[in-house]
Each structure stands twice: as structure tokens, then as C-alpha cells.
């Protein structure tokens, strides 16, 4: 079971800071995203524009996930102006 930390819009949609997902051993970041789109179809477009971080680094779609990994979903953000 993987614990996925949720931020911003994902946290609002899930009404939680963390989501538990079950994936087989050797699953990739892409597998995780596909599983999330299956579980939450309304997240599909947001997931496609978001980043996945694994152990505090942005992850590539083919990155292998371990049960001990710290995983986070990071939606796109828009910034304000810097003064």
C-alpha cells in the first residue's frame, strides 16, 4: 500500500491530505497515475498537468515505486507577481 501526499487542488478534491493506493510490486509512476485516473476519473485532466514527486524529487513516468517511498502529487500552480 502506497501513501500519496496530496497538495492544493488534489487535497480539496479528496478532502484529505493523504490517499492510500494499492499497486503491485514494481509499479511505476505511470502505473500510479493510471490507477488514480481509474479510481478518480474526475482527476484525469488535472493529473495529466501535474507532477509526481518521489522522495522529494520530481519523478519520471517510468520511475519504479517502492512501498517506502515518500510520494506526493503536485498540481500546477499559478503565481502572483513579485514586487
C-alpha positions in Angstrom: 0.0 0.0 0.0 1.4 3.4 -1.0 0.6 6.6 0.9 0.3 9.5 -1.5 0.5 13.0 0.0 -1.9 15.4 -1.6 -1.5 19.2 -2.1 -3.6 22.1 -3.3 -6.4 21.0 -5.6 -5.9 17.3 -5.0 -6.3 17.8 -1.3 -9.5 19.8 -1.9 -11.0 17.1 -4.2 -10.1 14.2 -1.9 -10.9 16.1 1.3 -7.8 14.6 2.8 -4.1 15.1 3.0 -3.2 11.5 2.1 -4.6 8.9 -0.2 -3.8 5.2 0.1 -3.3 3.3 -3.1 -2.6 -0.4 -3.7 -0.2 -1.2 -6.5 1.8 -4.4 -7.4 5.5 -4.5 -6.6 7.5 -2.9 -9.4 4.7 -0.5 -10.3 5.8 2.8 -12.0 4.8 6.4 -11.6 2.8 6.0 -14.8 1.0 2.9 -13.2 0.2 5.1 -10.2 -1.3 7.8 -12.4 -3.3 5.3 -14.4 -4.6 3.8 -11.1 -5.6 7.3 -9.8 -7.4 8.1 -13.0 -9.3 4.8 -12.7 -10.2 5.5 -9.1 -11.0 9.2 -9.6 -11.9 9.9 -13.3 -12.6 13.5 -12.4 -8.9 13.9 -11.7 -7.8 12.8 -15.2 -7.1 16.2 -16.7 -5.5 17.6 -13.5 -3.3 14.5 -13.3 -2.1 15.0 -16.8 -0.9 18.5 -15.9 0.6 17.7 -12.5 3.9 16.5 -11.2 4.6 13.4 -9.1 7.4 13.7 -6.6 9.1 10.7 -5.1 11.4 11.2 -2.1 11.5 15.0 -2.7 12.5 14.8 -6.4 10.3 15.1 -9.4 9.8 11.6 -10.9 9.7 10.4 -14.4 6.8 8.3 -15.6 8.9 5.1 -15.8 10.3 5.5 -12.2 9.7 2.4 -10.1 7.9 3.0 -6.8 8.7 1.3 -3.5 6.3 0.9 -0.6 8.8 3.0 1.5 8.8 5.9 -1.0 7.5 9.3 0.0 5.2 10.2 -2.8 3.4 13.5 -3.5 1.0 14.8 -6.1 1.8 18.3 -7.0 -0.8 20.1 -9.2 0.2 23.0 -11.4 0.4 26.3 -9.7 0.0 29.9 -10.9 1.9 32.6 -9.3 1.3 36.1 -8.4 3.5 39.0 -9.1 6.8 39.6 -7.4 7.4 43.1 -6.2 
